[in-house]
Amino acid sequence: MQVVDITEFGAPSVLRLGARDDVHAGAGEVLIHVHASGVNRPDVLQRSGAYPPPPGASHVPGLEVAGVIASGDAQAMAAAGLTVGDAVCALVTGGGYAQWCVAPVGQCLPVPDGFDMVQAASLPETFFTVWSNVFDRAHLIAGETLLIQGGSSGIGVTAIQMAKAVGATVIVTAGTADKCQACLALGADHAINYRETDFAAQVMDITAGKGVDVVLDMVAGDYIGREIPCLAEDGRLVIIAVQGGVNASFNAGLVLRKRLHITGSTLRARSVAFKSAIADQLRAHVWPQLHSGVIKPVVFKTFPAGEAAAAHTLMESNAHVGKIVLTWQV
């Protein structure tokens, strides 16, 4: 089968089409004939040598796919209501940049009504991540306010829509006026151009001094020290990436006085059972909103799998709004 190989660690040009032995589904798994593969920031980190796959995972990059079930564990599929020939999207720990991909049955979700494979491939990684962090960890509820750092990213456009769907107020940061406008068009209530405005001061103005209930932070570094003051009492800060660095300095006294919760997580190395539980929540609470059009996929650009290097170059440019997807000939 064809795959996108990381020929060595380095720039996007190290990504090349290669060939690997066919893969086969084991117990509790399905084999998916892949039509499209989502591109995510962890793929870029893996390509650069900064994010190795967990033990036992494929070294082929790619964390989400959409395609058709070709074979699998019949008993597990029956229990999940799946069968050979079903169109699904799936979260995987690796191996997504390939024509064929093995996925745990519990991490597969049906392609929503009316969605093509490109749209479906744009869903799993960001939807699993946002649900796990914004709702499971930070417990965002209706009437609360969420600040999303990087509102135009794949995670950002997903978090905007999911938070609005539950009745939260959403504030985002983005790096250009166009990106701010794109976030507002997706439903964000306020968009702050962080290159022109002190986001922390602006957040306090927007919330009339109260602060936000939840911050979804993909930056970390010195952002944490600026986020702590603009959290409301009993506020929750969730860190899901460290693009701004791993070291932070902040006022610990404010953490005490406001009773703040600071947490974070990574998803890739978590167990199949953990991810399957998230899939169950998405199927129950979010997939109906995708079916109805309340929440929509945001795909910025697609590339043939052979142009994965160009897809990564676009990802690293930060010029996109939403998701980037690779397509395979089928």
C-alpha positions as CSV (number, residue, x, y, z in Angstrom):
1,M,0.0,0.0,0.0
2,Q,1.1,3.6,-0.5
3,V,1.9,5.7,2.5
4,V,3.4,9.1,3.2
5,D,6.8,8.3,4.8
6,I,9.0,10.5,7.0
7,T,12.2,9.8,5.3
8,E,14.2,11.6,7.9
9,F,13.4,14.2,10.6
10,G,13.4,17.7,9.2
11,A,11.5,20.2,6.9
12,P,8.3,19.3,5.0
13,S,10.4,18.1,2.1
14,V,11.3,14.9,4.0
15,L,7.7,13.7,3.4
16,R,7.6,11.3,0.4
17,L,5.2,8.7,-0.9
18,G,6.5,5.2,-0.1
19,A,5.3,1.6,0.1
20,R,4.6,-0.5,3.1
21,D,3.2,-4.0,3.6
22,D,-0.5,-4.2,3.8
23,V,-2.0,-3.9,7.3
24,H,-4.7,-6.2,8.8
25,A,-7.3,-5.7,11.5
26,G,-6.9,-7.6,14.7
27,A,-9.2,-8.2,17.7
28,G,-11.4,-5.2,18.3
29,E,-10.3,-3.5,15.1
30,V,-11.4,-2.6,11.6
31,L,-9.4,-2.1,8.4
32,I,-10.4,1.1,6.6
33,H,-9.9,1.8,2.9
34,V,-8.8,5.4,3.4
35,H,-10.2,8.1,1.1
36,A,-8.9,11.1,3.1
37,S,-6.5,11.8,5.9
38,G,-6.6,14.8,8.2
39,V,-3.4,16.9,8.8
40,N,-2.8,18.1,12.3
41,R,-0.1,20.0,14.2
42,P,1.2,16.8,16.0
43,D,2.0,15.4,12.5
44,V,4.3,18.4,12.0
45,L,5.9,17.8,15.3
46,Q,6.4,14.1,14.5
47,R,8.0,15.0,11.2
48,S,10.4,17.3,12.9
49,G,11.4,14.7,15.4
50,A,9.8,16.4,18.4
51,Y,6.8,14.0,18.9
52,P,7.5,10.3,18.5
53,P,4.6,7.9,18.3
54,P,3.7,6.0,21.4
55,P,5.1,2.4,21.8
56,G,3.4,0.0,19.4
57,A,1.9,2.7,17.2
58,S,2.7,3.0,13.5
59,H,5.5,5.3,12.6
60,V,3.6,6.5,9.5
61,P,2.1,9.9,10.5
62,G,-1.6,10.7,10.6
63,L,-4.1,10.7,13.4
64,E,-7.4,10.8,11.6
65,V,-8.9,9.2,8.5
66,A,-12.2,8.7,6.7
67,G,-13.0,5.8,4.4
68,V,-14.9,2.6,4.1
69,I,-14.7,-0.4,6.3
70,A,-13.1,-3.3,4.3
71,S,-12.9,-5.9,7.1
72,G,-12.6,-6.3,10.8
73,D,-13.6,-8.0,14.0
74,A,-17.2,-9.1,13.2
75,Q,-18.3,-9.4,16.9
76,A,-16.8,-6.0,17.8
77,M,-18.3,-4.4,14.7
78,A,-21.8,-5.9,15.4
79,A,-21.7,-4.6,19.0
80,A,-20.9,-1.1,17.7
81,G,-23.5,-1.2,15.0
82,L,-21.0,-1.3,12.2
83,T,-20.5,-3.5,9.2
84,V,-18.3,-4.0,6.2
85,G,-19.0,-1.3,3.6
86,D,-19.9,1.4,6.2
87,A,-18.4,4.9,5.7
88,V,-16.6,5.9,8.9
89,C,-14.1,8.4,10.2
90,A,-11.7,7.4,12.9
91,L,-9.1,8.6,15.4
92,V,-5.9,6.6,15.3
93,T,-2.6,6.7,17.1
94,G,-0.6,6.7,13.8
95,G,-0.8,5.3,10.3
96,G,-3.4,7.7,9.0
97,Y,-1.3,8.9,6.0
98,A,-1.9,5.7,4.2
99,Q,-4.3,4.0,1.7
100,W,-5.3,1.5,4.3
101,C,-5.4,2.1,8.1
102,V,-6.3,-0.1,11.1
103,A,-8.5,1.6,13.7
104,P,-10.1,0.4,17.0
105,V,-13.8,-0.2,16.5
106,G,-14.6,2.1,19.5
107,Q,-12.7,5.0,17.8
108,C,-14.8,4.9,14.7
109,L,-17.8,7.2,14.1
110,P,-20.2,7.2,11.1
111,V,-19.7,9.7,8.4
112,P,-22.4,12.3,9.1
113,D,-25.3,12.5,6.7
114,G,-24.4,14.6,3.6
115,F,-20.7,14.8,4.4
116,D,-18.1,13.8,1.9
117,M,-14.9,11.9,2.9
118,V,-12.8,15.1,3.1
119,Q,-15.2,16.7,5.5
120,A,-15.4,13.5,7.6
121,A,-11.6,13.2,7.7
122,S,-11.4,16.7,9.2
123,L,-13.4,15.7,12.3
124,P,-11.9,13.1,14.6
125,E,-8.7,14.7,16.0
126,T,-10.1,18.1,16.8
127,F,-13.5,16.9,18.0
128,F,-12.1,14.2,20.3
129,T,-9.6,16.8,21.7
130,V,-12.1,19.6,22.2
131,W,-14.7,17.3,23.9
132,S,-12.1,15.8,26.2
133,N,-10.6,19.1,27.3
134,V,-13.4,21.7,27.1
135,F,-16.2,19.5,28.3
136,D,-14.8,16.5,30.2
137,R,-11.9,18.3,31.9
138,A,-13.0,22.0,32.1
139,H,-16.8,21.2,32.4
140,L,-17.9,24.1,30.3
141,I,-21.7,24.6,30.5
142,A,-24.3,26.9,29.2
143,G,-24.0,30.5,30.4
144,E,-20.2,30.4,30.9
145,T,-17.6,32.1,28.9
146,L,-14.8,30.4,27.0
147,L,-11.6,32.0,25.7
148,I,-9.9,30.1,22.9
149,Q,-6.3,30.9,22.0
150,G,-5.9,30.4,18.3
151,G,-9.6,30.5,17.2
152,S,-8.8,30.0,13.5
153,S,-6.9,26.7,14.0
154,G,-8.5,23.4,13.5
155,I,-9.0,23.1,17.2
156,G,-10.3,26.6,17.4
157,V,-13.0,26.4,14.7
158,T,-14.2,23.2,16.4
159,A,-14.2,24.6,19.9
160,I,-16.1,27.8,18.7
161,Q,-19.0,25.7,17.3
162,M,-19.2,23.1,20.1
163,A,-19.1,25.8,22.8
164,K,-21.8,27.9,21.1
165,A,-23.9,24.7,20.6
166,V,-24.1,24.3,24.4
167,G,-25.0,27.9,25.0
168,A,-21.6,29.4,26.0
169,T,-20.2,32.8,25.2
170,V,-17.0,32.5,23.1
171,I,-14.1,34.9,22.9
172,V,-11.2,34.0,20.6
173,T,-7.8,35.3,19.7
174,A,-6.4,35.3,16.2
175,G,-3.4,36.9,14.4
176,T,-5.1,38.8,11.6
177,A,-8.3,40.8,11.0
178,D,-9.4,38.3,8.4
179,K,-8.9,35.4,10.8
180,C,-10.9,37.3,13.5
181,Q,-13.7,37.9,11.0
182,A,-13.7,34.1,10.1
183,C,-14.1,33.3,13.8
184,L,-17.0,35.7,14.1
185,A,-18.6,34.2,11.1
186,L,-18.4,30.7,12.7
187,G,-20.3,32.1,15.8
188,A,-17.6,33.5,18.1
189,D,-19.1,36.4,20.1
190,H,-15.8,38.4,20.3
191,A,-12.5,38.1,18.4
192,I,-9.3,39.8,19.5
193,N,-6.3,40.4,17.2
194,Y,-3.5,39.4,19.6
195,R,-0.9,41.2,17.4
196,E,-2.7,44.5,17.9
197,T,-4.4,44.2,21.3
198,D,-3.5,43.0,24.8
199,F,-5.9,40.0,24.9
200,A,-5.9,39.9,28.7
201,A,-7.0,43.5,29.1
202,Q,-9.6,43.1,26.3
203,V,-11.0,40.0,27.9
204,M,-11.5,41.9,31.2
205,D,-13.2,44.7,29.3
206,I,-15.5,42.3,27.4
207,T,-16.5,40.5,30.6
208,A,-16.9,43.7,32.7
209,G,-14.1,42.7,35.0
210,K,-15.4,39.2,35.8
211,G,-13.1,37.2,33.6
212,V,-13.7,34.0,31.6
213,D,-14.7,30.7,33.1
214,V,-12.6,28.5,30.8
215,V,-9.4,29.1,28.8
216,L,-8.4,26.6,26.0
217,D,-4.7,27.3,25.6
218,M,-2.5,25.9,22.8
219,V,0.3,28.3,23.4
220,A,1.5,28.0,27.1
221,G,4.8,29.8,27.8
222,D,4.3,33.4,28.8
223,Y,0.6,33.2,27.9
224,I,-0.2,31.4,31.1
225,G,0.9,34.3,33.2
226,R,-1.4,36.6,31.2
227,E,-4.3,34.1,31.3
228,I,-4.4,33.7,35.1
229,P,-5.5,37.3,35.8
230,C,-8.3,37.1,33.2
231,L,-9.9,34.0,34.7
232,A,-13.0,34.3,36.7
233,E,-13.4,32.8,40.2
234,D,-13.4,29.0,40.0
235,G,-12.0,29.4,36.4
236,R,-10.4,26.6,34.6
237,L,-7.3,26.8,32.4
238,V,-6.7,23.8,30.0
239,I,-3.4,23.5,28.3
240,I,-3.3,21.3,25.2
241,A,-0.1,22.4,23.4
242,V,3.0,24.3,24.2
243,Q,3.7,26.2,21.0
244,G,5.0,29.2,23.1
245,G,7.3,27.1,25.2
246,V,7.1,24.8,28.3
247,N,8.2,27.3,30.9
248,A,5.8,29.7,32.5
249,S,5.7,32.2,35.4
250,F,2.5,33.3,37.0
251,N,0.9,34.8,40.1
252,A,0.3,31.7,42.3
253,G,-1.6,34.0,44.7
254,L,-4.3,34.6,42.2
255,V,-4.7,30.8,41.8
256,L,-5.4,30.6,45.5
257,R,-7.6,33.6,45.8
258,K,-9.7,32.7,42.7
259,R,-9.7,29.0,43.4
260,L,-8.5,28.3,39.9
261,H,-7.9,24.9,38.3
262,I,-4.9,24.5,35.9
263,T,-4.9,21.3,33.9
264,G,-3.8,19.9,30.6
265,S,-3.7,16.7,28.6
266,T,-2.5,14.9,25.5
267,L,-4.7,12.4,23.8
268,R,-2.5,10.3,21.5
269,A,-1.1,7.9,24.1
270,R,-4.4,7.4,26.0
271,S,-6.0,4.0,26.0
272,V,-8.5,2.7,23.5
273,A,-11.1,2.6,26.3
274,F,-10.5,6.2,27.1
275,K,-10.9,7.3,23.5
276,S,-13.9,5.1,22.9
277,A,-15.6,6.7,25.8
278,I,-15.1,10.1,24.1
279,A,-16.4,8.7,20.9
280,D,-19.6,7.6,22.7
281,Q,-20.1,11.2,24.0
282,L,-19.5,12.6,20.6
283,R,-22.0,10.2,19.0
284,A,-24.6,11.1,21.6
285,H,-24.1,14.9,21.9
286,V,-22.3,16.2,18.8
287,W,-23.0,14.0,15.9
288,P,-26.7,15.0,15.9
289,Q,-25.5,18.6,15.6
290,L,-23.4,17.7,12.6
291,H,-26.3,15.8,11.0
292,S,-28.5,18.9,11.5
293,G,-26.0,21.4,10.3
294,V,-25.7,23.2,13.7
295,I,-22.0,22.4,13.6
296,K,-20.1,22.3,10.3
297,P,-16.7,21.1,9.2
298,V,-14.3,23.8,8.2
299,V,-11.9,22.6,5.5
300,F,-9.4,25.2,4.3
301,K,-7.6,23.2,1.6
302,T,-7.0,19.7,0.3
303,F,-3.9,18.2,-1.2
304,P,-3.3,14.9,-3.0
305,A,-1.4,12.6,-0.6
306,G,1.7,12.9,-2.8
307,E,1.7,16.6,-1.9
308,A,1.9,16.1,1.8
309,A,5.0,18.3,2.0
310,A,2.9,21.2,0.6
311,A,0.2,20.5,3.2
312,H,2.7,20.7,6.0
313,T,4.2,23.9,4.6
314,L,0.8,25.4,4.7
315,M,0.2,24.2,8.2
316,E,3.5,25.7,9.4
317,S,2.7,29.1,7.7
318,N,-0.4,29.5,9.9
319,A,-2.2,31.0,6.9
320,H,-5.1,28.6,7.1
321,V,-8.4,28.8,8.8
322,G,-9.7,25.4,9.8
323,K,-8.5,22.0,8.6
324,I,-6.1,20.7,5.9
325,V,-6.8,17.3,4.4
326,L,-4.9,14.8,2.2
327,T,-6.8,12.8,-0.4
328,W,-6.1,9.4,-1.8
329,Q,-7.1,7.9,-5.2
330,V,-9.6,5.1,-4.6
